């Protein structure tokens, strides 16, 4: 899994901009990333998914703190 390909599939750019996403969508996205990580065979793929999950989780937590 290549980072650019994954980011294109997820509709993300390099800035990881989630400004237009609803919190419910972010939670669903996090869940999907977790499932992808579970099925990923390569360590590098799992590491990349972990990084993406951290970014999404950070956004979710930030929004929950501010609501």
C-alpha positions, 0 to 999 in steps of 0.5 A: 500500500503506497501512501499516495494511493491510500490518501487518494482513496481516502480523499485526503491531501498532505495537510490531513485536512479534516475540516469538512468532515463530520465527527461521525465520519471521522470515527467511521474513518478511524474504524476503517483504518483500524480494520485495514491495519488488522488485515495488512501484512507488511510492517511498513503498511501497518506503520503508515496506517498507525500514523494516519490513525493517530492523526484522525484520533487527534482530530476526534479528541480535539473536537470532543474537547472543544464541544 
